[in-house]
Amino acid sequence: MHDSRDAQRARRLGARLVGINNRDLASFATDPGRARRLAAAFDPETILVAASGIADGADIRRGVAAGLTRFLVGETLVRAADPAALLRQWIAEGAAP
């Protein structure tokens, strides 16, 4: 999902697992705050996945503070010289929920 209309529809359908795309697929602009903002529309039992635009551990920590518990990280890991080391670093920094 991508916007408040999508969030309303997901709630109406009783979705228990919801992916929130931080990337606008029309313009490809990324807003890492989109998932955090839309997370507020769901009850705590809904499993929310923030997709796209996760650049660092701070993005994950901000997401966790907003109620997100799952993150789809792609580009940042693909571009990392050592993706495993980057994930270990994020965990050490407390980014993992």
C-alpha positions in Angstrom: 0.0 0.0 0.0 1.1 3.6 -0.5 -1.4 6.1 0.9 -4.3 6.7 3.3 -6.9 5.4 0.8 -4.9 2.2 0.6 -4.7 2.1 4.4 -8.5 2.5 4.7 -9.1 -0.3 2.3 -6.6 -2.6 4.0 -8.3 -2.0 7.4 -11.8 -2.5 5.8 -10.6 -5.8 4.4 -9.2 -6.9 7.8 -5.6 -7.3 6.5 -3.3 -8.6 9.2 -0.1 -8.2 7.2 0.4 -4.9 5.3 3.4 -3.7 3.3 3.8 0.1 3.1 5.9 1.2 0.2 8.0 4.3 0.9 8.6 4.6 -2.8 6.1 6.3 -5.1 5.9 3.9 -8.0 4.7 6.6 -10.3 7.6 9.1 -9.7 10.1 6.7 -8.0 10.5 9.4 -5.3 11.2 7.8 -1.9 9.8 9.1 1.4 11.2 7.1 4.3 8.6 8.7 6.6 5.6 7.4 4.7 5.5 4.0 6.5 5.9 5.7 9.9 3.0 8.1 9.2 0.7 5.4 7.8 1.5 2.9 10.6 -0.6 5.0 12.9 -3.7 4.0 11.0 -3.4 0.3 12.1 -3.9 -1.5 15.3 -0.9 -2.9 17.1 -1.8 -6.5 16.1 -1.4 -5.7 12.4 2.1 -6.8 11.1 3.4 -3.8 9.1 6.3 -4.0 6.7 8.2 -0.8 5.7 9.4 -1.3 2.1 12.0 0.8 0.3 13.9 3.8 1.4 15.6 2.2 4.4 19.1 3.8 4.3 20.5 3.2 7.8 19.9 1.9 11.3 18.4 5.3 12.3 15.6 4.7 9.7 14.8 1.4 11.4 14.9 2.8 14.9 12.5 5.6 13.8 10.2 3.0 12.3 10.3 0.8 15.4 9.3 3.9 17.5 6.3 4.4 15.1 5.2 0.8 15.5 6.8 -0.9 12.6 8.4 -4.3 13.2 9.4 -5.5 9.7 11.6 -3.8 7.1 12.3 -4.7 3.5 15.8 -3.4 2.8 17.1 -3.8 -0.7 19.1 -1.1 -2.3 21.2 -0.2 0.8 22.3 -3.8 1.2 22.9 -4.4 -2.5 25.2 -1.3 -2.6 27.0 -2.2 0.6 30.5 -3.5 0.2 29.8 -6.1 2.9 26.0 -6.5 3.5 26.4 -8.9 6.4 28.7 -6.4 8.2 26.2 -3.6 7.7 23.4 -5.7 9.2 25.7 -6.6 12.2 26.4 -2.9 12.6 22.8 -2.0 12.6 22.0 -4.7 15.2 24.9 -3.5 17.4 23.5 0.0 17.1 20.2 -1.2 18.4 18.3 -1.0 15.1 16.9 -4.5 15.4 13.5 -4.7 17.2 
